[in-house]
Amino acid sequence: MILPLVALLLFSFSTDTDKLSDQDRKKVVEHLNQTRDHMAKVLKGLSDAQLNFKPEEGAWSIADCVEHLTISENAFGGLIQKTVAAGPNPALKDSVKMNDEQLMGIILDRSNKVKTAEPFEPSGKFGNHDETLKAFMDKREEHISYMESTEDDLRNLYSSDLPFGTIDGVQLVLFMSGHTERHINQMEEVMAHKLFPSNVD
């Protein structure tokens, strides 16, 4: 009688813990929604002149930032799929050196500017600005839907594909969302430039 009961309790404990926690789910979904909504708010009503204004030679315009984010959102989607497909790897747990807040501090710190790799450079691959923004929003909705419904144990799945070390699956999605906020901040810097076009035809 005792052994079956112990087995049942252990099974129940394992089933309850080997999935995404409600706290992590809420945290990530809220951040994904917040950065999506912030982006939509910043872009609302901008003219073509404003979208394509570059504060200096070689700098990105707001439209360039949007395309970079769309490329990145798709790339992160592939990285999330790769991380889930790899399955749990407990040996990597001690390789995670940052908590969520430290990770977000790195991605949001625009004093540390790094040139992006060529595949992430804007090149008009999605069409015009409206088509590019739609591609971003569609992919972001996929990510939100995934996080709302997944039972994947993302805290025990790991990625070592980013240059600063190993992170867990929850951190990977948060990093993606934080990357969006980083470039929204860049868009707002462009809008604050003294030569930024007025919204008057």
C-alpha positions in Angstrom: 0.0 0.0 0.0 2.8 2.4 0.9 4.9 2.0 -2.2 2.1 2.7 -4.7 1.2 5.8 -2.6 4.8 7.0 -2.6 5.0 6.5 -6.3 1.8 8.4 -6.9 3.0 11.3 -4.8 6.3 11.4 -6.6 4.6 11.2 -10.0 2.2 14.0 -9.1 5.1 16.2 -7.9 7.0 15.6 -11.0 4.0 16.4 -13.2 3.3 19.7 -11.4 6.8 21.0 -11.5 8.0 19.9 -15.0 6.2 22.7 -16.7 6.2 26.4 -17.0 5.2 28.1 -13.7 2.2 30.4 -13.6 4.5 33.2 -12.3 6.9 32.8 -15.2 4.1 32.6 -17.8 2.5 35.8 -16.5 5.8 37.6 -16.4 6.7 36.8 -19.9 3.3 37.3 -21.5 3.0 40.7 -19.9 6.4 41.8 -21.1 5.7 40.5 -24.7 2.4 42.5 -24.7 3.9 45.6 -23.2 6.7 45.8 -25.7 4.4 45.1 -28.6 2.0 47.8 -27.5 4.8 50.3 -26.8 6.1 49.8 -30.3 2.6 50.3 -31.8 2.2 53.5 -29.8 5.5 55.0 -30.9 4.9 54.2 -34.6 1.3 55.4 -34.7 0.7 58.2 -37.2 4.3 58.6 -38.4 4.7 59.8 -41.9 7.1 58.3 -44.5 9.5 61.2 -44.0 9.5 60.5 -40.2 9.9 56.7 -40.7 12.8 57.1 -43.0 14.6 60.0 -41.3 18.2 59.2 -40.3 19.8 61.4 -37.7 23.2 61.0 -39.2 25.0 59.2 -42.0 25.1 55.4 -41.3 22.5 55.6 -38.6 19.3 53.6 -38.7 15.9 55.2 -39.4 12.8 54.2 -37.5 11.8 52.0 -40.4 15.2 50.3 -40.3 14.7 49.6 -36.6 11.3 48.0 -37.3 12.8 45.8 -40.0 15.7 44.7 -37.8 13.1 43.8 -35.1 11.1 41.8 -37.5 14.2 39.9 -38.7 15.1 39.3 -35.1 11.7 38.2 -34.0 11.7 35.5 -36.6 15.3 34.5 -35.7 14.4 34.3 -32.0 11.4 32.2 -32.9 13.7 29.7 -34.5 16.0 29.8 -31.5 13.1 29.1 -29.1 12.1 26.1 -31.3 15.7 24.8 -31.3 15.9 25.2 -27.5 12.6 23.3 -26.9 13.6 20.6 -29.4 16.9 20.0 -27.6 15.0 19.0 -24.4 16.1 19.4 -20.8 19.8 19.4 -20.0 20.3 19.6 -16.3 24.1 19.7 -16.8 23.7 23.3 -18.1 21.9 24.6 -15.1 25.0 25.8 -13.4 26.1 27.5 -16.6 23.4 30.2 -16.2 25.2 33.1 -14.6 22.6 35.8 -14.7 19.1 36.2 -13.3 16.3 37.8 -15.3 16.9 41.3 -14.1 20.7 41.2 -14.9 19.9 39.9 -18.4 17.4 42.6 -19.0 19.9 45.2 -17.8 22.3 44.1 -20.5 19.9 44.2 -23.4 18.3 47.6 -22.3 21.6 49.4 -21.8 22.0 51.5 -24.9 25.3 52.9 -23.7 26.8 49.5 -24.9 26.2 49.6 -28.6 27.1 46.7 -30.8 27.0 46.5 -34.6 24.5 43.8 -35.6 25.5 40.9 -37.8 24.9 41.2 -41.6 21.8 38.9 -41.7 20.1 41.2 -39.2 20.8 44.4 -41.2 17.7 46.0 -42.7 17.5 45.5 -46.5 13.8 45.7 -47.4 13.2 42.0 -47.3 9.6 42.2 -46.0 8.4 44.9 -48.4 7.2 48.3 -47.4 7.0 49.5 -43.8 3.4 48.4 -43.3 4.2 44.9 -44.5 7.2 44.7 -42.3 5.3 45.8 -39.2 2.6 43.3 -40.0 5.2 40.5 -40.2 6.5 41.6 -36.8 3.1 41.7 -35.2 2.1 38.4 -36.6 5.2 36.7 -35.3 4.8 38.4 -31.9 1.3 37.1 -31.7 2.6 33.6 -32.3 5.0 34.0 -29.4 2.4 35.3 -27.1 0.0 32.5 -28.0 2.8 30.0 -27.4 3.7 31.4 -24.0 0.0 31.5 -23.0 -0.5 27.9 -23.7 2.8 26.0 -23.5 3.5 23.3 -21.0 7.2 23.3 -22.0 9.4 23.5 -18.9 11.3 26.5 -20.1 13.2 27.1 -16.9 14.9 23.7 -17.4 15.6 24.2 -21.1 18.8 26.1 -22.1 20.3 28.0 -24.9 24.0 28.7 -25.4 23.6 30.4 -28.8 23.9 34.0 -27.5 27.3 35.6 -27.2 27.2 36.4 -23.4 26.6 32.8 -22.2 24.0 30.2 -21.4 20.5 31.3 -20.5 17.3 29.4 -19.8 14.2 29.3 -22.0 12.3 31.9 -20.0 15.2 34.2 -20.2 15.5 33.6 -24.0 11.9 34.9 -24.5 12.5 37.8 -22.1 15.6 38.7 -24.0 13.7 38.7 -27.2 11.1 41.1 -25.7 13.8 43.2 -24.1 15.5 43.5 -27.5 12.3 45.0 -28.8 12.3 47.6 -26.1 15.9 48.4 -26.7 15.1 49.4 -30.3 11.9 51.2 -29.4 14.1 53.3 -27.2 16.4 53.9 -30.2 13.3 55.0 -32.3 12.4 57.5 -29.5 16.0 58.8 -29.7 15.6 59.4 -33.4 12.2 61.2 -32.8 13.9 63.4 -30.3 16.5 64.6 -32.8 16.3 68.4 -33.5 16.0 67.8 -37.3 13.3 65.1 -37.0 10.5 66.1 -39.5 7.3 67.6 -38.1 4.1 65.6 -38.7 2.8 68.2 -41.1 2.3 67.5 -44.8 
